[in-house]
Amino acid sequence: MSLSQVFNIAGSGMSAQSLRLNTVASNIANAETVSSSVDETYRARNPVFATVFSQQQNGGGSLFTPEHEAGSGVEVRGIVESDAELQPRYQPDHPMADEQGYVFYPNVNVVEEMANMMSASRSYQTNVEIMNTAKTMLQRVLTLGQ
């Protein structure tokens, strides 16, 4: 793996964590929205990540065996909705209440979402630090010939 690939790998990680932060923000923003039916209620969403493996060229010069192939980034495979149960609450005087007096709240756990937000933020910061370190290393390589 060349040093220039580090920028692509860290960039894909930053992009993935940015999407994760966006889904967390959407979940938190909709945590207290109500609906009168189960079908119309917001459900928590989570991104699904997958490792992108590098393509080995000519089969030589790699430190990695086929079983331990080097990763070359991360990709987002999609965003899935949680199947956790919705929260019905008996509030007969609520304007959105159904015939039985229930309103349905999303299955968003705000504490869990805050933990996801901190984790995504830290991962994003780590990828920024990786890019800064690689940039510093490349700048020092350029000054070797002086």
Protein Blocks (a to p, Z undefined) as FASTA:
>chain_A
ZZklmmmmmmmmmmmmmmmmmmmmmmmmmmmgccfbfklpccdddddddddddddehhia
iabdfklcccebdcdfbdcddfbdcdddddfkbmkbcfkopacddfbdfklmmmmmmmmm
mmmmmmmmmmmmmmmmmmmmmmmmZZ
